[in-house]
Amino acid sequence: MKKLTFLFIAIFCGAMFVNAQKVQTISDPNVVPTITQEQIDALGQQNNDGDRGIIYLDFEGLGNLDAINDFYNGGTSQLGFSGPNYGVQFAGALSIIDSDAGGTGNIGNEPSPETVMFSPSENSFVMNVATGFTNGFSFYYAANIGTNSSVEVYDGLNGTGNLIGSVSVPGQNNGTNCTGDPNGYYCQWDVASIPFAGTGMSVKFIGPADNLGFDDVTFGSITPGPQPEIPVSDWAIYFGIFLIGLFVIFRFRRRLA
C-alpha cells in the first residue's frame, strides 16, 4: 500500500511539474487578450525611422499573435497592420504583446515595450533583407533555461549561400529576480551581436518553439536598439563658426570690390 501511495504521489508530482513547465512559454494560453486596435496603433507610433543607416525593429504596431510577414516590407502583417518599409520580410515569425499591456505574452522588461518577436510552433524561422546589410547584426533575446539556440547570418536569401556570421544564444535563468516589470516569466533580456564581413541578405533564428523571444533586432550595428548620439566637441563648433565667419568676410569683400 505504501508503495502504491508513493507511486501515486510521484506520478502526481511529475504531472504537476510537466504542467508547470508547459505554462512557462512565451505565449501564455491562460491569458485572454484585451488590447484594442487603437492601442496597437499607438504602440506603433514608436517605430524608428533609422539612424545613420542603422535600422532596428522594435515590433511595436504589430498585433498579438500576429504573423509579421511583410509588416516591414511595404505590406501588412497577417492581421492587417503595416509598418515602415525597410525591405525586411519574415517567414514563420509572430509578434506577441506583454500581458500587462493586454496581450498574451508571458514576458516582462522588454527592451522596447510592449511587443517582441517569437515563433510559437517552428524551431527555426527566417528574416530576409532584400537590399542587404553590412557592419554587423545585433538583438536582445530572452531564452528559457536549459535551452540552446543560435542565430545565423547568410549572404543569400532564405538562409542560403554562405554562412558569414553566427552567435550562440544560451538559455537564461528567467522567472527569478525580475524587477520593474515583475509579471512575465521571460524577463531577462541579454544582448547578442554578430560582427561579420561581406553583405548579409538573410538571418536564420534557430531555437525551441515558444521558448525564445527577440526584441530590437538591429542591422548595421553590433549594439541593438537606438544608437547613441555622437557628441559634437567644442573644437568642431568653434571651427564651424570660424568657417562661417570667413565665408561672410569673403562675400562682403567681393561686394565692395
N, C-alpha and C positions, 0 to 999 in steps of 0.2 A: 504493500500500500504506500509506504514511504517513497519507494522508487517511482511509482506512478505519479504521486504528488509532485515529486521533484521534476519528473519529465514534463508534467503539465505546466509547472512554473517556468521551466526552461523554454518550452515552446511559446508560452505567452509572452515572456520577456523578449524572446527573439522576434516575435511578430511585432511587438511594440517598437523594438529597435529598428526593424525594417521600415515600419510606417513612419517613424521619426525621420529616418534618412530620406524617405521619399518626399517628405514635406520640404526639405531643405534644397529646393531647386530655385532657379532664377524666377520662374513663373509660379506663383502661389495659387493652386487650384481652389483654395478655400476662400479666396477673396473675390467679391463681386465688383467689377469696375464701375465707378461713378463719374469719371471725368467726362466733361462735355466737349463738343467740337470747338466751342468758343474758347474753352480753357486750353485746349491743344493748340489752337491758333495763336493764343497769347504766348505760349511757350516757344512757338516757332519764331516769334519776333526777336529771339535771342540769337538767331543764326548769324554766324560771322560772314563777312564778305571777303575773307582772305587778307593776309598781312604780308606785304612784300613778297608775293608769290607763294606764301605758305598758307595752306588751307587745312582747317581741322573740321571734322564732322562731329557735332555735339548731339545729333539725332533729335533735337528739340523740334517740335512741329509735326512729328510722326505720331500715329495713333498707338493705342495699346494693343499689343499682339498684332502688329501691322507689318506685313512683308514690305521691306524697304524698296525693293525693285528699282524703279527709275526716279525716286524722290529727288536724288541729287544729279539727275541726268536729263533734266528738261522735261520729265514726265511726272508720273504720280506713283505713290505707294499703292498697295493693294486696296487700302481704304479710301483712296482718292485724295490724299494730301500731297502737296507739292512744295519743294524747297528750292534753294538756289541751284542753278545749273553749273555744276563743276565737272560734268562729263564723267561722273562716277556711277557705276551700276552694280547692284548687288544681286546675288542669286543664293537663296536659302537662308538669308538673314532676316530677323524680325527685330522690331523695336518693342520695348516694354517700358511702362511708366511706373515710377515708385508708387506703392500702395498708399503712402502718405499723401500723394497728390491725386488720388482717385483711380490709379491703375491697379495692376495685379502683380507688380514687381516686388519680389522678396529681397529688396535692395535698400541700401542706405549710404549716405555720404558720397553720392555720385559727384565726380569732379565738376560736371556741369549739370545740375539738377534740371529736370527730373527724369530724363529719358536715357536709356542705354540700349546697346545692341546685343543680341544673343541669338542662338538657334535652339528651338525647342525640341527638335527631333533629329537633326543631322549632326554627325560627328565632324563635319567639315563644311565650310561654305567659302565662296569666292567673291572678291570685290575686283571689278575691272576699272581701270583708268585709261580711257582711250588715248588721251594725249600724252600719257606717261608722266612720271615724276622722278626727280633726282634728289641727291643730297640727304637721303635718309627717310626713315619712316618710324613713327612712334605712336604710342597709345597708352591709356590706362586700362587695367584689367582687374577683375575680381574672379578668382577661381576657387572651387570647392577644395577643401583639404583632402589630400590623398590623390588628387588628380594630376596628370601630366599632360600638358598641351604645348602647342608651338604655333608660331606664325611665320609664314614663308613669303618672300618677295620673288617674283618671276619677271623675266624680261619679255614674256609673251602673255597674251590674253588667256583667261580661264585657267590660270595655273599651269601654263605650258611654257616651253622654251627653257632657258637656263635659270636655275636657282641662283640668284645673286645675293641673297641675304636671308638670314633666319634668326629666330630667337626662341629660347625655351620659356615656357610660361608655367612655372610650378604652382601647385596648389598652395593656398594660404590658410591660416587659422581664422577663418571668418566666423562670425557669430559671437565673438567674445570681445570685450573691452571696446565696444562701439560707443563713440561719443558724438555729440552734435546732432546726429540723426539716428537715434538708437533703434528704430524699428526697421527690421530687414536683416536677414542673415548675411547677405553678401554686402559687407560694409567696409571691407579693407580693399583699397584701390592702390595698386602699385604701378610704377612706370616701367615700360619695356620699350627698348629702342633697337632699331636695325640700321646701322650705317652700311652703305653699300656703294659700289662703283657701277656706273652704267645708268640705264634708264629702266625703272620698274613700270610694268604695264598691268600687273595684277598681284593680288595678295590672297593667300590661302590661309584661313583660320582653322586650325585643327584642334579639337578637344571634345570632351564628352558633352553630349547634348544637354541643354538646360542646366549646366553646371559651370558655365563660363560666360562672363559679361565683359563688354568693352565700352569705353567712352572716350571722347576727344581723340578720335583717330586722325592722325596728322601726317600730311605729306610735305616733304621738303625740309624737315627738321627732326632731329633726334630728341627734341623736347616737345612733348604733347601739349595741345591746348593753345590758348592765346600766347603770342610771342611777346617777350619783354620789349619795352620801348628802348631804342638806342639813345642814350643821353647825348645831348649836344654840349661839348665842352666850351668853356669861356673863350678860348683862343679862336674857336671856329666862329663864334658870334662876333668877336672883335674883327676878325678877318673879313667877314661878310660886310660889316659896317664900313670897313676901310675900302673895300671894292666898290660899294655903292657911292661912297664919297668921291673916289677917283672918277667914276662914271659921270657924276653930277658936274665936277670941275671940268672934265674934258668937254662935256656938252656945252657948258657955259662959255668956255674959251672959244669954241668953234663959232658960236653965235656972235661973239664980239669981233672975230676976225673978219 
